[in-house]
Amino acid sequence: MPLSPAITDLEQLKNHPSIARILAWNASMIRAVKFDREEMTIVVDRSGIREACALLRDDSTCPFNFLSDITCVDWYPAEPRFEVIYHLLSIPNKERVRLKVRLNSASPAVESLTSVWPGANYFEREVFDLFGIRFTGHPYLRRILMPEDWEGYPLRKDYPVEGYR
Amino acid sequence: MILNMGPQHPSTHGVLRVILEIDGENVVRLMPDIGYLHTGIEKTCEAKFYQQVVPLTDRIDYLCPLTNNLCYVLAVEKLLGLEIPPKAQWMRVLLNELTRINSHLVWLGTHALDIGAMTVFLYCFREREEILKIFEMVSGQRMMTSYFRVGGLALEPPLGFFDRVRDFAGYFPEKVDEYENLLTGNPIWMMRTKGVARMTPEDAIALGATGPTLRGSGIDFDLRRDMPYSSYEKFHFKVPVSQEGDVFARYMCRVQELRESIGIVRQALDGMPEGPIKANAPGVVLPDREKMKTQMESLIYHFKIITEGFAVPAGEVYQAVESPRGEMGYYIVSDGTAKPYRVHMRSACFANLQTLAKMCEGRLLADVVAAIGSIDIVLGEIDR
């Protein structure tokens, strides 16, 4: 089916359960929303991401109780450079939502979600390993895929595809 | 004592290193160390055209290559807004289910072999041989098939393909009975798997487990039924769920899935629609070779697609499918050019591996092997 244009207006989307829940808590935490290709994306302020995820997990009408994925996109040389993406899934309601946090290249750090979902552990280690984003409060933030003594963050856009060896 | 279950080990199903801290026979702490098979596929995808990424996706979870292909092409088709003809969708379901049977046969054979049942290994690989021959018939390759393309299938299924699959579907259920005969009621098997590596449903959800690892603990969630894709909503199948959460429960889930998958294959054969196998999108889908050799327009399209790729409208999409191991997802970000800006694979085993520590700490050392087998890990998917 042909693509319909994305909806980015908060007024039209505020009834979606995930947005309604975050708006009820703290409306200033939502920086932007987008509903595109039948997927809901919410850009959240980086200080409130852990609280927002905990609220979405414990919501009574539409509990987003499953963390599908944490990943990152590097928009070098644009600022804010990094976008950490969280994919949540509601197993009872069969809904997905995507939360995003935008980080600058100067100090890419965000709070860890391991206190909300222990399963965030490996995903955050991978984002740290490949992009260099620090997750404060992570129990064991070490490289997971690259060797421990590797220097550099391979998936950043200023790291060549061929590598340095 | 700290023991290293090193990357070279017959029971770790790939290059997985597990660092075990043991006290006599009990495991005190367990830490997996991965990254031995990391090949930077996500980075490589950023340097290739969208259609060139398809062979890369085969190699991520090499035991179910068609499932990886399917997930990727569904994600790109979602980005493009393409509509896929019904025959292509039904063929995708048929091959996806054969891939699921293929993967579960390897799992069953190697899991049983780790625990000690060597005959099951040979029986499973005997059936798998027929499936690999079917894949070779349809795509030319036994394992890394790359048969799906953005917009449909690569080629028409050859003459005699459906009869061959029908023959296979005719004798396969008795073979599953054979495997169950050897294992399910076997006292040695039950002693090694019942009550071993138990996991509660709350832990399974909190740790991000999906697939049979989650369904073995009682959570009834299957992406094929609950968030259907590629016309799965037209098929009738049960989703096996077990309540105990131990190795035996996950084993029963997967063996029942073998039976359900062959049922879906039969439904796909019986109801296979007629029609084109590629979508009607000349700028994205390669034209037929006959048209390309005779019509100028098709030749130009063919040339442009191969040399310049096709531009995908900017945006991002997350598409998940139910792979034999759980939720496999592709997150693709497009910036409007012919090469993806970012491709991320959410691999089921990467998250499932986190449950290993929870399952094995405080239990016996010999159960670690059973637990690793029951999660069904594939290091290609974990390390990418």
Interface residues (C-beta under 8 A of the other chain):
Chain A: M1 P2 L3 A6 D36 R37 E39 T41 N65 F66 L67 S68 D69 T71 V73 D74 I85 H87 I91 K94 R96 R98 W117 P118 G119 A120 N121 Y122 F123 E126 L130 R143 I144 L145 M146 P147 P154 L155 Y159 V161 G163
Chain B: I34 G35 H38 G40 E42 K43 T44 E46 A47 K78 L79 L80 G81 E83 I205 A206 L207 G208 A209 I219 F221 D226 M227 P313 G315 E316 V317 Y318 A320 E327 G329 Y331 V333 Y341 R342 H344 R346 F350 A351 L353 Q354 D383 R384
